[in-house]
Amino acid sequence: MTVAAHPLHKPVPQKPVSEKGRITGWHVLTAMVLFFGIVIAVDTLFMVKAYRSFSGEVASNPYEAGLAFNKTLAQRRREAALGWEVGVRTPDGKSVVVLIEDRTGKPLDGLSVTGVLERPATETGRQTLNFKPLGQGRYAASARLDGAWDLRGVARNSRDMIEIETRLVAP
Protein backbone atom coordinates (compact mmCIF):
# COMPACT_ATOMS: atom_id res chain seq x y z
CA MET A 1 0.00 0.00 0.00
CA THR A 2 1.36 3.32 -1.03
CA VAL A 3 0.48 6.50 0.58
CA ALA A 4 -0.17 9.27 -1.81
CA ALA A 5 0.90 12.73 -0.97
CA HIS A 6 -1.87 14.91 0.08
CA PRO A 7 -2.39 17.79 -2.28
CA LEU A 8 -2.26 20.36 0.54
CA HIS A 9 1.06 19.05 1.81
CA LYS A 10 3.79 20.02 -0.48
CA PRO A 11 7.23 18.60 0.17
CA VAL A 12 9.64 21.14 1.71
CA PRO A 13 12.72 21.47 -0.40
CA GLN A 14 15.95 20.60 1.50
CA LYS A 15 18.59 23.32 1.55
CA PRO A 16 22.07 22.16 0.74
CA VAL A 17 24.42 21.98 3.72
CA SER A 18 26.58 25.06 3.72
CA GLU A 19 30.33 24.67 4.17
CA LYS A 20 30.39 27.87 6.20
CA GLY A 21 29.78 27.20 9.91
CA ARG A 22 30.68 23.54 9.67
CA ILE A 23 33.40 22.36 12.09
CA THR A 24 36.04 20.24 10.45
CA GLY A 25 39.05 18.38 11.77
CA TRP A 26 41.29 21.31 10.86
CA HIS A 27 39.21 23.60 13.04
CA VAL A 28 39.54 21.24 16.00
CA LEU A 29 43.29 20.86 15.44
CA THR A 30 43.78 24.64 15.25
CA ALA A 31 41.74 25.19 18.41
CA MET A 32 43.75 22.54 20.32
CA VAL A 33 47.10 23.94 19.19
CA LEU A 34 46.04 27.48 20.14
CA PHE A 35 44.72 26.35 23.53
CA PHE A 36 47.87 24.48 24.52
CA GLY A 37 50.07 27.20 23.04
CA ILE A 38 48.41 29.80 25.28
CA VAL A 39 48.70 27.53 28.35
CA ILE A 40 52.40 26.90 27.69
CA ALA A 41 53.05 30.61 27.08
CA VAL A 42 51.35 31.64 30.33
CA ASP A 43 53.18 28.91 32.31
CA THR A 44 56.49 30.04 30.84
CA LEU A 45 55.73 33.67 31.74
CA PHE A 46 54.94 32.69 35.35
CA MET A 47 58.11 30.57 35.64
CA VAL A 48 60.29 33.40 34.35
CA LYS A 49 58.68 35.91 36.73
CA ALA A 50 59.04 33.51 39.68
CA TYR A 51 62.68 32.79 38.92
CA ARG A 52 63.54 36.47 38.54
CA SER A 53 61.89 37.36 41.84
CA PHE A 54 63.36 34.45 43.88
CA SER A 55 66.37 32.46 42.80
CA GLY A 56 65.70 29.62 45.25
CA GLU A 57 68.78 30.27 47.36
CA VAL A 58 68.10 30.15 51.08
CA ALA A 59 71.58 31.23 52.13
CA SER A 60 73.62 33.89 50.42
CA ASN A 61 76.71 31.73 50.85
CA PRO A 62 75.56 28.10 50.64
CA TYR A 63 79.02 26.65 50.00
CA GLU A 64 80.53 28.29 53.09
CA ALA A 65 77.48 27.33 55.15
CA GLY A 66 77.99 23.71 54.10
CA LEU A 67 81.62 23.83 55.15
CA ALA A 68 80.65 25.27 58.56
CA PHE A 69 78.14 22.46 59.19
CA ASN A 70 80.50 20.64 61.58
CA LYS A 71 80.67 23.81 63.71
CA THR A 72 76.87 23.89 63.75
CA LEU A 73 76.74 20.27 64.91
CA ALA A 74 79.27 21.00 67.67
CA GLN A 75 77.17 23.98 68.81
CA ARG A 76 74.06 21.78 68.94
CA ARG A 77 75.94 19.25 71.13
CA ARG A 78 77.02 22.06 73.53
CA GLU A 79 73.40 23.29 73.70
CA ALA A 80 72.14 19.77 74.46
CA ALA A 81 74.76 19.41 77.22
CA LEU A 82 73.56 22.67 78.83
CA GLY A 83 70.02 21.31 79.04
CA TRP A 84 68.42 24.74 78.79
CA GLU A 85 64.75 24.77 77.82
CA VAL A 86 63.30 27.63 75.79
CA GLY A 87 59.63 28.51 75.43
CA VAL A 88 58.28 31.25 73.18
CA ARG A 89 54.87 32.92 73.45
CA THR A 90 53.07 35.77 71.71
CA PRO A 91 50.56 36.79 74.39
CA ASP A 92 49.01 39.83 72.72
CA GLY A 93 50.19 39.78 69.10
CA LYS A 94 52.34 42.84 69.80
CA SER A 95 55.21 41.22 71.68
CA VAL A 96 57.33 38.08 71.83
CA VAL A 97 58.09 36.59 75.25
CA VAL A 98 60.89 34.05 75.69
CA LEU A 99 61.10 31.89 78.84
CA ILE A 100 64.46 30.20 79.49
CA GLU A 101 65.01 27.57 82.18
CA ASP A 102 67.92 25.31 83.10
CA ARG A 103 67.72 21.50 83.15
CA THR A 104 66.11 21.52 86.62
CA GLY A 105 63.39 23.99 85.59
CA LYS A 106 64.95 26.96 87.37
CA PRO A 107 64.44 30.24 85.44
CA LEU A 108 67.64 31.71 84.01
CA ASP A 109 68.06 35.43 84.59
CA GLY A 110 70.94 37.68 83.54
CA LEU A 111 71.08 36.49 79.93
CA SER A 112 71.48 38.63 76.85
CA VAL A 113 68.72 37.70 74.38
CA THR A 114 68.64 38.97 70.80
CA GLY A 115 66.54 37.90 67.84
CA VAL A 116 65.20 38.51 64.38
CA LEU A 117 61.73 37.87 62.96
CA GLU A 118 61.50 37.01 59.26
CA ARG A 119 58.71 35.84 57.00
CA PRO A 120 59.05 32.17 56.03
CA ALA A 121 59.11 32.81 52.27
CA THR A 122 60.51 36.31 51.85
CA GLU A 123 62.90 38.77 53.40
CA THR A 124 60.49 41.70 53.37
CA GLY A 125 59.28 42.91 56.75
CA ARG A 126 62.31 41.67 58.70
CA GLN A 127 62.19 42.82 62.34
CA THR A 128 65.13 43.00 64.77
CA LEU A 129 64.05 42.27 68.33
CA ASN A 130 65.61 43.83 71.42
CA PHE A 131 64.60 41.65 74.38
CA LYS A 132 64.32 43.21 77.82
CA PRO A 133 64.44 41.08 80.99
CA LEU A 134 61.14 40.73 82.86
CA GLY A 135 62.48 38.50 85.64
CA GLN A 136 61.82 34.83 86.37
CA GLY A 137 63.70 33.81 83.20
CA ARG A 138 61.36 35.80 80.96
CA TYR A 139 62.49 38.22 78.26
CA ALA A 140 60.14 40.34 76.10
CA ALA A 141 60.47 42.33 72.89
CA SER A 142 57.96 44.43 70.97
CA ALA A 143 57.04 43.11 67.54
CA ARG A 144 54.41 43.48 64.84
CA LEU A 145 52.93 40.01 64.54
CA ASP A 146 50.45 39.26 61.78
CA GLY A 147 50.55 35.88 60.11
CA ALA A 148 53.53 33.51 60.07
CA TRP A 149 57.01 34.51 61.25
CA ASP A 150 60.27 32.65 61.85
CA LEU A 151 62.07 33.65 65.04
CA ARG A 152 65.85 33.20 65.08
CA GLY A 153 67.52 34.30 68.26
CA VAL A 154 70.42 33.78 70.65
CA ALA A 155 70.42 33.71 74.44
CA ARG A 156 73.83 33.89 76.11
CA ASN A 157 75.64 34.59 79.31
CA SER A 158 79.39 35.11 79.78
CA ARG A 159 80.30 31.52 78.86
CA ASP A 160 77.28 29.69 77.37
CA MET A 161 74.80 30.30 74.59
CA ILE A 162 71.78 28.68 73.00
CA GLU A 163 70.17 29.36 69.64
CA ILE A 164 66.41 29.87 69.44
CA GLU A 165 64.55 28.89 66.27
CA THR A 166 60.80 28.59 66.05
CA ARG A 167 57.82 29.50 63.87
CA LEU A 168 55.28 31.92 65.28
CA VAL A 169 51.76 32.21 63.88
CA ALA A 170 49.62 35.11 65.00
CA PRO A 171 46.11 35.96 63.82
C-alpha positions as CSV (number, residue, x, y, z in Angstrom):
1,M,0.0,0.0,0.0
2,T,1.4,3.3,-1.0
3,V,0.5,6.5,0.6
4,A,-0.2,9.3,-1.8
5,A,0.9,12.7,-1.0
6,H,-1.9,14.9,0.1
7,P,-2.4,17.8,-2.3
8,L,-2.3,20.4,0.5
9,H,1.1,19.0,1.8
10,K,3.8,20.0,-0.5
11,P,7.2,18.6,0.2
12,V,9.6,21.1,1.7
13,P,12.7,21.5,-0.4
14,Q,15.9,20.6,1.5
15,K,18.6,23.3,1.6
16,P,22.1,22.2,0.7
17,V,24.4,22.0,3.7
18,S,26.6,25.1,3.7
19,E,30.3,24.7,4.2
20,K,30.4,27.9,6.2
21,G,29.8,27.2,9.9
22,R,30.7,23.5,9.7
23,I,33.4,22.4,12.1
24,T,36.0,20.2,10.4
25,G,39.0,18.4,11.8
26,W,41.3,21.3,10.9
27,H,39.2,23.6,13.0
28,V,39.5,21.2,16.0
29,L,43.3,20.9,15.4
30,T,43.8,24.6,15.3
31,A,41.7,25.2,18.4
32,M,43.7,22.5,20.3
33,V,47.1,23.9,19.2
34,L,46.0,27.5,20.1
35,F,44.7,26.4,23.5
36,F,47.9,24.5,24.5
37,G,50.1,27.2,23.0
38,I,48.4,29.8,25.3
39,V,48.7,27.5,28.3
40,I,52.4,26.9,27.7
41,A,53.1,30.6,27.1
42,V,51.3,31.6,30.3
43,D,53.2,28.9,32.3
44,T,56.5,30.0,30.8
45,L,55.7,33.7,31.7
46,F,54.9,32.7,35.4
47,M,58.1,30.6,35.6
48,V,60.3,33.4,34.4
49,K,58.7,35.9,36.7
50,A,59.0,33.5,39.7
51,Y,62.7,32.8,38.9
52,R,63.5,36.5,38.5
53,S,61.9,37.4,41.8
54,F,63.4,34.4,43.9
55,S,66.4,32.5,42.8
56,G,65.7,29.6,45.3
57,E,68.8,30.3,47.4
58,V,68.1,30.1,51.1
59,A,71.6,31.2,52.1
60,S,73.6,33.9,50.4
61,N,76.7,31.7,50.8
62,P,75.6,28.1,50.6
63,Y,79.0,26.6,50.0
64,E,80.5,28.3,53.1
65,A,77.5,27.3,55.2
66,G,78.0,23.7,54.1
67,L,81.6,23.8,55.2
68,A,80.6,25.3,58.6
69,F,78.1,22.5,59.2
70,N,80.5,20.6,61.6
71,K,80.7,23.8,63.7
72,T,76.9,23.9,63.7
73,L,76.7,20.3,64.9
74,A,79.3,21.0,67.7
75,Q,77.2,24.0,68.8
76,R,74.1,21.8,68.9
77,R,75.9,19.2,71.1
78,R,77.0,22.1,73.5
79,E,73.4,23.3,73.7
80,A,72.1,19.8,74.5
81,A,74.8,19.4,77.2
82,L,73.6,22.7,78.8
83,G,70.0,21.3,79.0
84,W,68.4,24.7,78.8
85,E,64.8,24.8,77.8
86,V,63.3,27.6,75.8
87,G,59.6,28.5,75.4
88,V,58.3,31.2,73.2
89,R,54.9,32.9,73.4
90,T,53.1,35.8,71.7
91,P,50.6,36.8,74.4
92,D,49.0,39.8,72.7
93,G,50.2,39.8,69.1
94,K,52.3,42.8,69.8
95,S,55.2,41.2,71.7
96,V,57.3,38.1,71.8
97,V,58.1,36.6,75.3
98,V,60.9,34.0,75.7
99,L,61.1,31.9,78.8
100,I,64.5,30.2,79.5
101,E,65.0,27.6,82.2
102,D,67.9,25.3,83.1
103,R,67.7,21.5,83.2
104,T,66.1,21.5,86.6
105,G,63.4,24.0,85.6
106,K,64.9,27.0,87.4
107,P,64.4,30.2,85.4
108,L,67.6,31.7,84.0
109,D,68.1,35.4,84.6
110,G,70.9,37.7,83.5
111,L,71.1,36.5,79.9
112,S,71.5,38.6,76.9
113,V,68.7,37.7,74.4
114,T,68.6,39.0,70.8
115,G,66.5,37.9,67.8
116,V,65.2,38.5,64.4
117,L,61.7,37.9,63.0
118,E,61.5,37.0,59.3
119,R,58.7,35.8,57.0
120,P,59.1,32.2,56.0
121,A,59.1,32.8,52.3
122,T,60.5,36.3,51.9
123,E,62.9,38.8,53.4
124,T,60.5,41.7,53.4
125,G,59.3,42.9,56.7
126,R,62.3,41.7,58.7
127,Q,62.2,42.8,62.3
128,T,65.1,43.0,64.8
129,L,64.0,42.3,68.3
130,N,65.6,43.8,71.4
131,F,64.6,41.6,74.4
132,K,64.3,43.2,77.8
133,P,64.4,41.1,81.0
134,L,61.1,40.7,82.9
135,G,62.5,38.5,85.6
136,Q,61.8,34.8,86.4
137,G,63.7,33.8,83.2
138,R,61.4,35.8,81.0
139,Y,62.5,38.2,78.3
140,A,60.1,40.3,76.1
141,A,60.5,42.3,72.9
142,S,58.0,44.4,71.0
143,A,57.0,43.1,67.5
144,R,54.4,43.5,64.8
145,L,52.9,40.0,64.5
146,D,50.4,39.3,61.8
147,G,50.5,35.9,60.1
148,A,53.5,33.5,60.1
149,W,57.0,34.5,61.2
150,D,60.3,32.7,61.9
151,L,62.1,33.7,65.0
152,R,65.8,33.2,65.1
153,G,67.5,34.3,68.3
154,V,70.4,33.8,70.6
155,A,70.4,33.7,74.4
156,R,73.8,33.9,76.1
157,N,75.6,34.6,79.3
158,S,79.4,35.1,79.8
159,R,80.3,31.5,78.9
160,D,77.3,29.7,77.4
161,M,74.8,30.3,74.6
162,I,71.8,28.7,73.0
163,E,70.2,29.4,69.6
164,I,66.4,29.9,69.4
165,E,64.6,28.9,66.3
166,T,60.8,28.6,66.0
167,R,57.8,29.5,63.9
168,L,55.3,31.9,65.3
169,V,51.8,32.2,63.9
170,A,49.6,35.1,65.0
171,P,46.1,36.0,63.8
